[in-house]
Structures are given as structure tokens and as C-alpha cells.
Amino acid sequence: MKVVATAKDVRITSRKARVVADSVVGLPVAEALALLSFTPRHAAREVAKVIKSAAANAEHNYNLETSSLRVDRIDVDRAGIMKRYIAKPRGMAGSLFKRMSHLRCYVTDEEPEHRRRSVVAMTNRPGRGSTKPAATRRRRPAQIRRAQEAAAAQAEVATGAPEGEATELAAAEPLEETEIPDIDAGDEGAEAPDAWSAEDDEEKD
């Protein structure tokens, strides 16, 4: 069910009011008011007033719960203009237009076809897990530390090594691979060549 509230002749231009109104469309009423309270624009106060009025109409006139209400849409129409003048040089006068707007807010308790992602972290709402795969999910330093501790604990259980040794094994870097000289398979009694040393050169001399 949709409930409407209207604020007429609001002292704000319609173009500036639409920028703020479009930022809260689709959000729950509580989240929209929380977002507007931290929006550094003059139109945010007027938009918040009309949203509160629409939520109050739904609660008192139609017995709807405020927690189930969502901002369906906000229409901003151009209203009248107060024409004033400002003094100019050489005794002339310049035009000064003070524009006004009509704000019309619709709130509803129906579920939208495409739910908009919440932009405000509300305290009474349970946290939702990330939908990204674990491989592409960005990890924080605390998560990396916990993952390393869990890997070290699993290494202790698997190897049966003491606590200190298992932690060192888990944190150690893998050793580099070294090349081993090939031995001719045909020579059964062949031995691996010894390492070169400076003493061999002296004996040859």
C-alpha cells in the first residue's frame, strides 16, 4: 500500500532537491533518514521532513509499521517564484529570483521488484555475508592473521609436532629447488663428481 505526503512551496530549487531525493529512493525509511542526517546539503532537511510526514501518515492513518516502510519515490515539481531585485551600479536594478518547489513523497510496505543495496550500516540489522567467491574476496590484515593461525593449528594436529616447531614450519618459506647432476645409467660403478675446490688446482700445478 502506498501512502503519500506533500510539502508545498518549499524554499529550495527543484534541481537541487532532485539530487538529494534521488539518493534515498528505494531505501527503508530509517536508513533514508539516517543518510539524510549526514548529507551536507540544504535540501536534505526538507526531504527528510516530507519522508517523516509520509511515514507518520502511514502509521496513524493506515496502521502500518514504520519498520516495514520503504521510500517508493519522491516527486519534485517546480513551484512559484518570488521576484526580488538587487541594486546594481549606476542606479540600475538586477533581477533576483527565489525559486520554490513542491515535494511529494510516496512510502510503501510492498517489496520492490529490484531491492536496492543498503548504503547505511544499521545496528538492528544482522550482517550479511559477502556474495563474492573466497578467492576473489579482499582480505583484511586481521583475517590474514587468523587464517595463518588456523593453518598453524592444523599443522600441529597433522604432524604431531610441538607447538613451537609447528608454528615455525607453517611460517617457513619453501626451499628453492637445486639441480642434481645426472649420472650415466650405463656405468654401474660410477660415482657422483666431487665438488671443485682450490686445492685440486694446486695439486695439478
C-alpha positions as CSV (number, residue, x, y, z in Angstrom):
1,M,0.0,0.0,0.0
2,K,1.3,3.4,-1.0
3,V,0.9,6.4,1.3
4,V,1.7,10.0,0.2
5,A,2.7,13.2,1.9
6,T,3.2,16.6,0.3
7,A,5.2,19.7,1.2
8,K,4.3,22.8,-0.8
9,D,6.2,26.0,-1.5
10,V,9.5,24.7,-0.1
11,R,12.2,27.3,-0.3
12,I,14.6,25.3,-2.4
13,T,15.2,25.0,-6.2
14,S,13.8,21.8,-7.8
15,R,17.1,20.9,-9.4
16,K,19.0,20.9,-6.1
17,A,16.1,19.0,-4.4
18,R,16.1,16.2,-7.0
19,V,19.8,15.5,-6.4
20,V,19.1,14.7,-2.7
21,A,15.7,13.0,-3.4
22,D,17.2,10.5,-5.9
23,S,19.8,9.4,-3.4
24,V,17.3,7.9,-0.9
25,V,14.7,6.4,-3.3
26,G,14.4,2.6,-2.7
27,L,15.8,2.7,0.9
28,P,13.9,1.9,4.1
29,V,12.6,4.9,5.9
30,A,15.0,4.5,8.8
31,E,18.0,4.2,6.5
32,A,16.9,7.1,4.4
33,L,16.6,9.4,7.4
34,A,20.0,8.3,8.7
35,L,21.6,9.0,5.3
36,L,19.9,12.5,5.1
37,S,21.1,13.5,8.5
38,F,24.7,13.2,7.3
39,T,24.1,14.8,3.9
40,P,25.8,18.2,3.8
41,R,23.1,19.9,1.6
42,H,20.3,22.3,2.4
43,A,17.7,20.3,0.6
44,A,18.4,17.2,2.8
45,R,16.4,18.8,5.7
46,E,13.4,19.4,3.6
47,V,13.4,16.0,2.0
48,A,13.7,14.4,5.5
49,K,10.7,16.3,6.7
50,V,8.5,15.1,3.9
51,I,9.6,11.5,4.4
52,K,8.8,11.7,8.1
53,S,5.4,13.1,7.3
54,A,4.7,10.2,4.9
55,A,5.8,7.6,7.5
56,A,3.6,9.3,10.1
57,N,0.6,9.2,7.7
58,A,1.1,5.5,7.1
59,E,1.4,4.7,10.8
60,H,-1.5,6.7,12.1
61,N,-4.0,6.6,9.2
62,Y,-3.4,3.1,7.9
63,N,-1.9,1.3,11.0
64,L,1.3,0.3,9.1
65,E,4.6,-0.4,10.9
66,T,7.3,2.1,10.3
67,S,10.0,-0.5,10.2
68,S,8.3,-2.1,7.1
69,L,8.1,1.1,5.1
70,R,10.3,1.9,2.2
71,V,10.7,5.1,0.1
72,D,9.0,4.3,-3.2
73,R,9.6,7.6,-5.0
74,I,9.9,11.3,-4.4
75,D,8.5,13.8,-6.9
76,V,9.9,17.3,-7.1
77,D,7.9,19.8,-9.0
78,R,8.6,23.4,-9.8
79,A,6.5,25.9,-7.7
80,G,6.2,29.7,-7.7
81,I,9.0,32.2,-7.9
82,M,9.4,35.2,-5.6
83,K,10.8,38.0,-7.7
84,R,13.1,40.5,-5.9
85,Y,15.7,42.9,-7.1
86,I,19.3,43.7,-6.1
87,A,21.0,47.0,-6.5
88,K,23.4,47.4,-9.4
89,P,25.8,50.2,-10.4
90,R,24.6,53.5,-12.0
91,G,21.3,53.3,-10.2
92,M,20.2,50.1,-12.0
93,A,18.4,47.1,-10.5
94,G,19.1,43.4,-11.2
95,S,16.6,40.6,-11.1
96,L,16.7,38.1,-8.2
97,F,14.6,35.0,-8.4
98,K,13.9,33.0,-5.3
99,R,12.5,29.7,-6.6
100,M,10.3,27.2,-4.7
101,S,9.4,23.6,-5.1
102,H,6.6,21.1,-4.3
103,L,7.9,17.8,-2.7
104,R,5.7,14.7,-2.8
105,C,6.9,11.5,-1.1
106,Y,5.4,8.0,-1.5
107,V,6.2,5.3,1.0
108,T,5.1,1.7,0.7
109,D,5.2,-1.6,2.6
110,E,5.4,-3.7,-0.5
111,E,8.5,-5.5,-1.5
112,P,10.2,-3.9,-4.6
113,E,11.0,-6.0,-7.7
114,H,14.7,-5.0,-7.5
115,R,15.8,-4.4,-4.0
116,R,18.3,-1.6,-3.6
117,R,21.5,-2.4,-1.7
118,S,21.6,-0.6,1.7
119,V,24.2,2.1,2.0
120,V,23.9,2.6,5.7
121,A,25.1,0.1,8.3
122,M,22.1,-0.1,10.7
123,T,22.7,-1.5,14.2
124,N,19.5,-3.5,14.4
125,R,20.0,-5.3,11.1
126,P,22.0,-8.6,11.1
127,G,25.2,-8.6,9.0
128,R,25.1,-10.2,5.6
129,G,28.0,-12.3,4.2
130,S,29.8,-11.4,1.0
131,T,28.5,-12.9,-2.2
132,K,31.9,-12.9,-3.9
133,P,33.9,-16.1,-4.1
134,A,36.5,-16.7,-1.4
135,A,39.4,-16.5,-3.9
136,T,38.4,-13.0,-5.2
137,R,37.3,-11.6,-1.8
138,R,39.6,-8.9,-0.4
139,R,41.0,-9.9,2.9
140,R,42.0,-7.6,5.8
141,P,45.2,-8.0,7.9
142,A,43.2,-9.4,10.8
143,Q,41.6,-12.0,8.6
144,I,45.0,-13.0,7.2
145,R,46.4,-13.3,10.7
146,R,43.5,-15.6,11.8
147,A,43.9,-17.7,8.6
148,Q,47.6,-18.2,9.4
149,E,46.9,-19.1,13.0
150,A,44.3,-21.7,11.8
151,A,46.8,-23.1,9.3
152,A,49.4,-23.4,12.1
153,A,46.9,-25.2,14.3
154,Q,46.1,-27.7,11.6
155,A,49.8,-28.3,11.0
156,E,50.2,-29.2,14.7
157,V,47.4,-31.7,14.6
158,A,48.6,-33.3,11.3
159,T,52.3,-33.6,12.1
160,G,52.1,-34.0,15.9
161,A,55.0,-31.7,16.3
162,P,55.3,-29.5,19.4
163,E,53.7,-26.1,19.3
164,G,56.8,-24.0,18.6
165,E,58.1,-26.3,15.8
166,A,54.8,-26.5,14.0
167,T,54.5,-22.7,14.0
168,E,57.9,-22.4,12.6
169,L,57.1,-24.9,9.9
170,A,53.9,-23.1,8.9
171,A,55.7,-19.7,8.7
172,A,58.8,-21.0,6.9
173,E,59.1,-20.2,3.2
174,P,59.5,-23.1,0.8
175,L,63.1,-24.1,-0.1
176,E,64.5,-23.4,-3.5
177,E,64.9,-26.4,-5.8
178,T,68.6,-27.4,-6.6
179,E,69.8,-29.1,-9.7
180,I,71.3,-32.6,-9.2
181,P,73.9,-33.7,-11.8
182,D,72.8,-36.7,-13.8
183,I,74.8,-39.9,-13.6
184,D,75.2,-42.1,-16.6
185,A,72.9,-45.2,-16.1
186,G,75.3,-47.4,-18.1
187,D,78.2,-47.0,-15.6
188,E,77.1,-49.0,-12.6
189,G,80.1,-48.2,-10.5
190,A,80.2,-44.5,-11.4
191,E,80.2,-42.1,-8.6
192,A,79.0,-38.5,-8.4
193,P,81.6,-35.9,-9.2
194,D,83.1,-34.2,-6.1
195,A,82.8,-30.6,-5.5
196,W,85.5,-28.4,-7.0
197,S,88.0,-26.9,-4.6
198,A,91.1,-24.7,-4.9
199,E,93.3,-27.5,-3.5
200,D,92.7,-29.5,-6.7
201,D,94.3,-26.8,-8.9
202,E,97.3,-26.6,-6.6
203,E,97.9,-30.3,-6.9
204,K,97.8,-30.2,-10.7
205,D,100.4,-27.4,-10.8
